[in-house]
Amino acid sequence: MHYVLARITVKPEVAELAKGILVELASKSRQDAGCMGYELFQQTGAPHIFQTVEQWKDRADAEAHMQSLHVGAAIAAASPLLAGAPEIVAYSRLL
């Protein structure tokens, strides 16, 4: 199993717009080959900060997801809204 966590911080004034983009991305990503789970969170008290928790069958599936058309479209749409570069980190589950 391969896990990816992405923290996405957008400009506060565009949080609702970014939320729509990220909800659509999550919905499409759940249909990707090897996707075992894709959750999207919005930080309580700081609605311009989002977190994804992704669970993939293996690393190859996660990498293929990053090359998909819907990820490319989401990146293009969200890039002008970002307050900084997303923090994307891969993990292996220990327990």
N, C-alpha and C positions, 0 to 999 in steps of 0.2 A: 504494500500500500504506500502511496506517495501523497503527502499533504502539502498544500500551498496556502499560505496566509498572505493576504495583500491588504495593506492599510493605505487608504486613499483619502487625502485631505484636499478639499476643494475650497474655493473662495466662499465665505459664508453667504454672500448674497445670491449665489447660484446653487445652493444646496438642493433645492427642490428639483431643479433641472437635472442636476447630476444624479439625483435619486432615480429619476425616470430612466436615464441611460443605464444605470447600474442594475436596476430591476430587470430591464429587458435583456441585458447581458447575462444575468444569472439564469433567467428563464431559458435562453438559448443554450447556454453552457451545460445545463442539466441534460440536454439531449446529445451532447458530444460522446463519442465512443470512449469508454473507460471511465466516465464520470460516475463516481459512486455517491457523490454528494457535493452540493455547492450552495453554501449559505451566505446570505448578505445581512450585515448588521449596520445600524446607524447609531452612533454614540449618543447616549443619553446626556443631555446638557450641552452637547456640542454637535448639533445635527449636520455640520459640514464635514464630519469625519466618518468614514465608512470602513468596514472591515469585511473581507471575504474569507471564508474558511472552506477550502476546496479539498475534496478527497478523490484521488484518482487511483485507478487500478495499478498503474505503474508510471514511471517518469516519462516514458515515451508518449503516453496518452496526454499527460499534462503539457508536454512540449508541442504536440500536435494541436492541442487546444489553443495555445498561444499563437499559432500560425493560421488559425481559422479566420474566415471572412468576418464573422460577427465580433471577434475580438478586435480585429483591425478597424472595423467601423466604430466600435465603442471607444477605442483609443483616439481616433480622429475626432469624434464628437466631444469627448471629455477633455482632451488636451488643453483647450483654451480656458477651461474651468478650474484647472488644478492650481492649488496654492504651492505645490512643490511636487517633486518626483514621488510616485507611489513607492512604498516599501514592500517588496515582494520577496518572501523568504520560503524556501522549501524545507520540509521536515520529514523525518522518518519516525514512526510511532514506536515508542519503547515498551509501553504497557497497554 
